[in-house]
Amino acid sequence: MAGEKILVVDDNVAVQELCKAVLEPNGYQVMVAANGVAALTFPDIENIDLLIIDSHMKELSGFETTRLIKSDQELFPKPVLMLIPEEEITGKENPTLMGANGWIKKPFEPELLLKKVRLMLEEKEILERSRRYMQEAAEAAIKRLAESHIQNAVEQRTQIIIERVLQMVVSQVDQRARREVDERVTQLTAEKQEELVKMTVHEVARSMVEKLAERKVAEAIDAVLREETDRAVRRAADSILPGLARERVREAMEQTLPREIQRRVQKEVENLVPEASQRVVGVIDSAAQKVVPKLAREITADIVEREVANAIDKQLPGHVETIVSRELEAQMRMKLATYIREAVETIRRRTQNLMRITLASFALGILIVVALQLFAPGGILDRRRAASSQPPAAVQKESTDKLPSPAQLLEKLRRSGENR
Amino acid sequence: MELEGKLNPTLSLPEILQFLSMGKLTGTLTVQHRNYTVRLYLRRGKIVNSSSLGRPRKLGLMLVNQGLVSRQDMEDALFYQRSLPNPPPLGQILIDRGLLTRDQLRQAIRLQLEEEMWDLFSLQEGAFKFDYGDEDSVGDVLVELDIEPLIIEGTRRLDEWIHIVKNIPGDTAIPVLRPLVSEDVREEMHLSDSEWKVLSLINGTANVGAITARSGLGKFETYRILNSFLAAGYITIRPPDEDDVVGDAYLVGADLESIVPRLDPDLDRPEPTGSTSARILAMFVRRKAAEESGEVSPTRREPASIKEFPTPVEFVCELVNELMETLCEQHEFYRGNRDDKLIERLWRTVLMSFPKADLIRAEGNRLNASLFTSYAKVVGTKGPFEPIFNDTLEALARLLKLLFVTAAERMGGRSARKLFSEFCRDFRQRSTIRESGDFYFQEYAERIYA
């Protein structure tokens, strides 16, 4: 290959010219310099293919120049052919070259210089080619290695990222699940609570209904008794006949009245209870709808907390149920006892009133009978007045006018009974 | 119509040139200062030629010194030019022969013109004359120099030149590289191509003149770069020896023949013989003619011991050494200790023009050809070594001539010639050359006196 650039460094112009005369006809481009510093500072040194350096130069010797070239990272690959004066290498087979790639002695045969230059350029070409191959191989290997490293790094990184993401996801899912579980538990607890409350309310309502029913029954009984009593009283008052009245009263008091009362009471109860119970349930429901959310809001937190714990332990329901049932039982007992007492008291009072009314009716019958005996025409008084004077007739008439009717008497009795 | 006058501080050459440029005049401006005469050819206000360009030897020497053309090729081209009745310009011959491209020639001519202009600008006195002419009289134009930029650049250079010459005393000063301060030279020194060119020519023996001649950058630019190296501490300047007898007249490119009449008007100078090849050819023809006519070469006295020299170079070297010994024995010549290194100084001057001859070392008053001999022995005097061989022989001829001029100056021309002639004849008789080749000593010795 021709056209390689060769820099000849020799302080002898004759040697420079000799090298040019040998090399240029063979296609080489030859540049010359007379000192080592010029070799080191040649502006186009990058494109120089070979340096031929005289070892014996003033100021900066060829050996030193070569050493500086070979210690320079950029210039290191440049092959250096050293020209060593014959007297310097006498007896030395391998002179110290300071890194030079080859040497020939000065003076040199032109053919030897040409041969050496060709050889070194071939070596350089081979070296460069091998270096290029090595570089390419190294680059490829580095590339592969880099890719492998990158891939590993990416995989590791990806794994780390995935793990982190998974951890984050798991954490978030965990948190979310926990939150959802909590919410669900809270919801379930609330539902359960609501259900329990509802059940409790229902229970309470049922008990209250029962109580109300009892009260209504009592009131109905009271009303029926009052009505029946009034009717009986009116009937007894209407039946003026004492015997009949007495019998009937007795009958009524002994037979008819209790059965009739019982029958009617039962009938009234049968009629009134469903309606009353429905009304009561409605009232309770509406009350419960108003009361329960409020109560639930007020006590939900504590209850929820407690219920959650109990729900987890599965103890709450039974416990609450027990407590509620106990409470309800106690309250029901207490309230039932009150109501029973009141009912008993009422019944006792009514019975006493009824007895009083009965007694009063009996007394009134007696009075009526007595009055009839006294003031009836032809009676005792009439006879006494007739016997004494005329005026007694007017008195008699006035007295007759002043006597109350049976209905008025019954009314008076009732009022007195009520006042009492 | 002519324009003429005298240069003075109020009317300098740049001002005259500026006037001619503004008028876009065509003609010839002749400037004369003492014995120095220069003609500048102008076309439409631009400088296109000078009388120095008319001297092919000067242009040829410049091309040879720059390494653009080999000395042998140049000599052949000059011989060819002189052999024609209507010779074309030297540059055209070199281009036709493929030795030079038109751009290289144009660049060389431009450099030469510019150099000449810088020299002219420094003239403070002298006479000038402008002759109007037509464009045809100018001839073939390769280069046109605008005067305005030249004047601006010239003014700048004059200012800088004053500072430069304070540091670099002259062409004979020798720049020497300083030891490296740091090993990291590449980081410290970032050189331009021109700077590197100058640096690459410093070898511890080449003086500033030789470096200027070989750089191809011109005197000012080479000096400027050397001055910058000096300022940066890369080099030191070894001043010329005080006893250096060789002045600027002997510098590169100087026409040696022109100074000889001043030294000895009685010397008989034949016409310049032209190139080496021409002379060798002439010698060969004359030798053949002599042989055919039965004329014998100078009588050879067989001395007791005949010295054998491998090549003419060693022969001439030894001749110089013994001649110098002989001269030093002459009281008219020898002027004391300062002559003990006369050959060394003269050789250094010769090397400025013949750098390829540096295989010959000068030490004191002796030339040492051992290095040359070893190369000639291994490489041979033909083939790649032939230009070096020829240059060395030419350089030795120049040395002998300088020595003869010096001797003629001191001893008188006739005495010197007699001494030289007798000595050369005697030396030739007691010497033999193993590989004389085309070397013919009689012709060679004649050139000493030419």
Chai-1 contact restraints between the chains, C-beta under 6 A:
chainA,res_idxA,chainB,res_idxB,connection_type,confidence,min_distance_angstrom,max_distance_angstrom,comment,restraint_id
A,D11,B,N203,contact,1.0,0.0,6.0,A-B,restraint_1
A,N12,B,D358,contact,1.0,0.0,6.0,A-B,restraint_2
A,V13,B,P355,contact,1.0,0.0,6.0,A-B,restraint_3
A,V13,B,K356,contact,1.0,0.0,6.0,A-B,restraint_4
A,V13,B,D358,contact,1.0,0.0,6.0,A-B,restraint_5
A,A14,B,K356,contact,1.0,0.0,6.0,A-B,restraint_6
A,A14,B,D358,contact,1.0,0.0,6.0,A-B,restraint_7
A,A14,B,L359,contact,1.0,0.0,6.0,A-B,restraint_8
A,A14,B,I388,contact,1.0,0.0,6.0,A-B,restraint_9
A,E17,B,K356,contact,1.0,0.0,6.0,A-B,restraint_10
A,E17,B,I388,contact,1.0,0.0,6.0,A-B,restraint_11
A,L18,B,P384,contact,1.0,0.0,6.0,A-B,restraint_12
A,A21,B,P384,contact,1.0,0.0,6.0,A-B,restraint_13
A,V22,B,P384,contact,1.0,0.0,6.0,A-B,restraint_14
A,A33,B,S200,contact,1.0,0.0,6.0,A-B,restraint_15
A,A34,B,S200,contact,1.0,0.0,6.0,A-B,restraint_16
A,A34,B,L201,contact,1.0,0.0,6.0,A-B,restraint_17
A,A34,B,N203,contact,1.0,0.0,6.0,A-B,restraint_18
A,N35,B,L177,contact,1.0,0.0,6.0,A-B,restraint_19
A,N35,B,I202,contact,1.0,0.0,6.0,A-B,restraint_20
A,V37,B,L177,contact,1.0,0.0,6.0,A-B,restraint_21
A,A38,B,L199,contact,1.0,0.0,6.0,A-B,restraint_22
A,A38,B,S200,contact,1.0,0.0,6.0,A-B,restraint_23
A,L40,B,V185,contact,1.0,0.0,6.0,A-B,restraint_24
A,L40,B,R186,contact,1.0,0.0,6.0,A-B,restraint_25
A,T41,B,M189,contact,1.0,0.0,6.0,A-B,restraint_26
A,T41,B,L191,contact,1.0,0.0,6.0,A-B,restraint_27
A,P43,B,D193,contact,1.0,0.0,6.0,A-B,restraint_28
A,P43,B,W196,contact,1.0,0.0,6.0,A-B,restraint_29
A,K58,B,G204,contact,1.0,0.0,6.0,A-B,restraint_30
A,E59,B,L177,contact,1.0,0.0,6.0,A-B,restraint_31
A,L68,B,E183,contact,1.0,0.0,6.0,A-B,restraint_32
A,P107,B,S374,contact,1.0,0.0,6.0,A-B,restraint_33
A,P107,B,Y375,contact,1.0,0.0,6.0,A-B,restraint_34
A,P107,B,V378,contact,1.0,0.0,6.0,A-B,restraint_35
A,E109,B,V378,contact,1.0,0.0,6.0,A-B,restraint_36
A,P110,B,P384,contact,1.0,0.0,6.0,A-B,restraint_37
